[in-house]
Amino acid sequence: MMASPQWKNFQPPVQDPAILAFERSPGDPVRSPMKPHPANSPLANGIRETGIVEKILHSYGFIQCCKREARLFFHFSEYNGNIDGMSPGDQVEFQQSYDRRTGKPIACAVTMIEQDNVNYEMFSDERVEGTVATEAKAINKRHSMSGIQDDLGRVSYENSGEWFFVPYGKEDVEGENARLKIGDKITFHIATDKRNGNIRARNIQPLQERQQGVVCSMKDSFGFIERADVVREIFFHYSEYKGNINEVILGDDVEFGVQTRNGKEVAVEIKRLPEGTVIFEDISVDRFKGRLQKTLKPVHSRKQSDPLAGRVSYQTKSGSVEIPYGDKDQRGEFTLQVGDVVEFNIATDRRDKLQRATNIELLEESFKVNTEKRETGWVVTIKEGFGFIRCAERDARMFFHFSELLDPDAELTLQDEIEFTIVQDPTTATRQIAIRIKKLAKGTIPLETVFNETYIGIVEKEPATHKSPSKNKDAELGVICYQANGLNQAIGYNPKAIYDLRGLPRYGDKVEFKISEIKRSNTKIAVDIKVLSRNESIKQQGFIATIKENFGFIETAEREKEIFFHFSAVDGDPSDLDLCDEVEYSITKKTSKLSAENVKKLPKGTVAPIVTQPGMLTGRIIRPMRIVNPDQEDYQGLVRVGKEDDPDADIYPYGITSLADKRDFLQKGDSVKFQVGVVKTTGRQFATNVAAERKYIRAHVDSVKGQFGFINYEVAEGKKLFFHMTEVHDGIELQPSDEVEFVVVQNQKNGKYSACSLRKICNTRRPERLVSRLKSVSEDTSSPRLMVIRQPKGPDGTRGFKQERLPWKKTSVI
């Protein structure tokens, strides 16, 4: 170890003047104990040092210096702190002085410093390559406590033609499961102990062969390389590229080494390679014919762990074979569908021998083999990258993108005849688009033919709107169900096909119609529609779930969804309706959604009674009802019993009738108690008597304005809390200054806060004379407003008169 070049360059720490003075001859006056050297003496060392408390005795202790081989005495009086809080091993900072009587060096002005800030070792700037000479043994606790280090191994390295051996321990090897053997090639840092100059190998990593890859991602100061030896990306920092990092671009071939840092592999010592050096796969010369078994999902919904999510099957001599493909393996950007007949090459990955289909092309026979419904039309609008088509089989305009052209080299012009497929727009639920577009020769699209036979059917679905059929060119078709040749069939119709627009057919109406057919596509639609009789709807039952100013919602008897109703559809006075009232109604379909008509109140207990099971359960709301979060699709709320990560946790649905407090707004994450109820008619289980376990807040009513008011409680800065009178229990009419308790909820749609489940705390009311005065206060916001900045005071400085009031007595005047 003494032959190490680091040891040759090691310089012992410079002794301070105090130590040098102490070591002078006995005749030196500085050495004399009659002239002690206090801490503030000019000869005392003013440099602050760090060290470790080695031992603590009755009234003094010893400190081991960090930067030099020295052990200093210190007295408890020199510690600026509570000595009871000091223990061996604590890291301290001090100033060296020496004893007045003996002249020996001591530590003074001792202070505690933040732990783990003391470092004994200094690491080499560069990593050193070497070889394991002897293996390190497991740490022997008995020997390590006694100071014997028999667990160290040795690594050797060469420097200037000489070989050196450096010790290391198992803790110096990076990687949890890394195990070094004699002869293993390694890299490491040389650590020099600043106290005594001893050296040791640290941060040992196995030396691996250099690898190749392609730069696949670059960020602000780092990037990733697609490795050529394994199917994996590896991280690299720009500092590992020795040249100008601005020369490196995506797709560059590179060579690099691999090291493990913080338990992860990283690329180091990166060098660029000539273009084309790195080859990942071999592509077959022959073309294969197959069918699509699975298409690619949109990028935002695709798992990153499966980049080759598509599947193509083809026939070989040994049978059918299925191989994957990715989003870069298709020629063109048009939509592929399951069952398409395609032609492709096979690419074989050199790393794992995985095969995939590439250079995929859609064959013309695909449309003949599949049952895909193709439509025709004319190009009527062309924009930058997209356009619109006027359909021949329906009165509609369809959006299309040029990327959907089957022939990428084809050029479209206005009035070109094309063939296409219509699908739902994945980005907009209310719109359809055209895909897989093929240009046709002029005169290809035929005219439609109307058959003379008359049919009778029932309106299953009304078109999207009847308000203005002449303007509603893109309206969604309605549906009529009818029987033909003993089979139940359905046919679409457009609002323009109605014979008399004054008698529009409604949901469930019996109608008469004819059929029009497009010969080329065999598409049929209903025309000349006449209403024969109106629908006599079957009565439904449910519960009042929501009441607004002039409309509301009904929870169905199955408690699975809600149906809109307007107050004009209520049989009786709408003000008599309350939450959870049982009602009877009929279904209509005036728009694309169902609504209720002829709403009539029923006696309690008529609709789907529930048998409540004994015992209370505790759970947490994982999905609120839609009345709390209007953006969610499902009406029912869900409450879970058990931990969040428990896959076997019981989950119970609940509706408005399940709430113990019908006006409570249960939100996601609320802790609740509930019972399990079973519907007698269906046997389904629901949560019932659901009550939130949360803290109620108390405050005073600030003001009341008609059907709403404000509470003197601020959720947002400078804004008082809003409440509506419908949230007050027992129909109590609140007045300003009333004390109430309530729960704060947040509207999931607009983010605003409000109070719900209000209960009045104080039953005492204001005198009628004061109430009448408050009611007479003008609410005119345009007039000047007054603000009280100081309460009135009595003549004695108090808030009122403390002197007792006595009746006045008449006295005689002399």
Secondary structure, 3 states (H helix, E strand, C coil): CCCCHHHHCCCCCCCCHHHHHHCCCCCCHHHCCCCCCCCCCCCCCCCEEEEEEEEECCCEEEEEECCCCCEEEEEHHHECCCHHHCCCCCEEEEEEEECCCCCCEEEEEEEECCCCCCCCEEECCCCEEEEEEECCCCCCHHHHHHCCCCCCEEEEEEECCEEEEEEECHHHECCCCCCCCCCCEEEEEEEEECCCCCEEEEEEEECCCCEEEEEEEECCCEEEEEECCCCCEEEEEHHHECCCHHHCCCCCEEEEEEEEECCEEEEEEEEECCCCCCCCEEECCCCEEEEEEECCCCHHHCCCCCCCCEEEEEEECCEEEEEEECCCCECCCCCCCCCCEEEEEEEEECCCCCEEEEEEEECCCHHHHCCCCCEEEEEEEECCCEEEEEECCCCCEEEEEHHHECCCCCCCCCCCEEEEEEEECCCCCCCEEEEEEEECCCCCCCCEEECCCCEEEEEEECCCCCCCCCCCCCCCCEEEEEEECCEEEEEEECHHHECCHHHCCCCCCEEEEEEEEECCCCEEEEEEEEEEECCCCCEEEEEEEEECCCEEEEEECCCCCEEEEEHHHECCCHHHCCCCCEEEEEEECCCCCCEEEEEEECCCCCCCCEEECCCCEEEEEEECCCCCCCCCCCCCEEEEECCCCCCCCEEEEECHHHECCCCCCCCCCCEEEEEEEEECCCCCEEEEEEEECCCCEEEEEEEEECCEEEEEEECCCCCEEEEEHHHEHHHCCCCCCCEEEEEEEECCCCCCEEEEEEEECCCCCCCHHHHHHHHCCCCCCCCCCCCCCCCCCCCCCCCCCCCCCCCCCCCCCC
